[in-house]
Amino acid sequence: MPAQQPKRTIAYICPHCRQSVIVEKDLFALAAAPAKIPCPCGKSALEVEFLADKVKLEVPCLFCGREHRVACSSTAFVREKALAFSCSASGLDCCYVGEEGAVFAATARLEQAVDKLEQESGEENVFLDEIVMHEVLSEIKDIAQRDGISCACGSKDWSFQVNYSSVDLMCAQCGAQMRIPAATADDIDDICCKNTILIRGKGE
């Protein structure tokens, strides 16, 4: 009977469908080549890459709409019972790595925190930061009025969806999507610098 391969359990919450993604990965396979851990909805994926002495992760974040680039030592990634990586904008965890039981327990606690946050927000406060969202939407509206929003495919026919901490722009012709974060003052600065917005597909 072959020896059991060392494994790590990795978890995050998809910012698109809001479901927890929890996957067990073989450590040798992770060390051999960069890996993607996609959500079943197909709209987000966590990336893991082993380097000489550390592990880099790119984590989709439910709370701020951005992708966090985080890193830890290879030793910690391989040996720690549970590692937690957090969102700097919200202070909440966005990813767990470790033993199966510890990661499942931590993810369950995070799901409860998310549910509580959404219940407390109610109808009066449906965004992470009301002021930031208002300013970002206002800037998008101004750019749209100048006919400054288009897609890389050439179409200017688009729609949008407002999320908890971001705005998604979607091309009506080719389906390409672009996420504009709307969580912090930096996000206002970023959008204020733009005269136009070009929607690009994931692969571009």
MOCOR-V378756 format. One record per pair of residues at least 6 apart in sequence whose C-alpha atoms are under 6 Angstrom apart, sorted by the first residue. I is the first residue (numbers start at 1). J is the second residue. Records with the same first field share a line. If there is no record, write none. Layout:
# MOCOR-V378756
I->J  J
This chain:
# MOCOR-V378756
6->27
7->25  26  27
8->24  25  98
9->23  24  97  98  99  100
10->22  23  96  97
11->21  22  95  96
12->20  21  94  95
13->19  20  21
15->61  62
31->50
34->48  49
35->47  48
36->46  47
37->45  46
38->44  45
39->45
46->58  59
47->57  58
48->56  57
49->55  56
53->74
54->72  73  74
55->71  72  74
56->70  71
57->69  70
58->68  69
59->67  68
60->67
61->67  94
64->165  183
65->165  166  181
81->98  99
82->97  98  102
83->96  97
84->95  96
85->93  94  95
86->92  93  94
87->93  94
96->103
127->164  165
128->164  165
129->183
132->182
133->182
136->188
148->196
149->196  197
150->156  198
151->198  199
152->199  200
157->172
158->170  171  172
159->169  170
160->168  169  170
161->167  168
165->182  183
166->180  181  182
167->179  180
168->178  179
169->177  178
170->176  177
176->200  201
178->199
